[in-house]
Amino acid sequence: MPYMVMTHDVEPAEALKKELGDISKVEIFNNQVLVAVYIRPGKTKSGIYLSDKTTDEDRFQSKVGLLVKMGDAAFADDGAWFANTKFNIGDWLVSKPSDGWSITINGVLCRILDDINVRGRVDTPDRAW
């Protein structure tokens, strides 16, 4: 396997959504998106344990987040930037950590990003680091 597969007791998207809880009163404006930051669990599928320092560092350096809210104009560029690309709540998005504004919502670390700072999408959060 070309990437580090982690052991998950619960599917990561479901775990983040449950932790985040009700965000119906959270508004995201214009072309911005809200992503819940993915923090790796402490053990790989092959049995390697990550140090607490390694997983703590994900709070600052994680490049993957679960798309949980979008502003009305997010990904609606009329030009070629998002042409033929549709984004959905629940997508795992890739971005540069420093491009987002770090915020904690309902106790969950999140980032608010301008849509143009989304650099990609992955099928599983373990795929990108």
Disulfide bonds with the S-S distance in Angstrom:
none
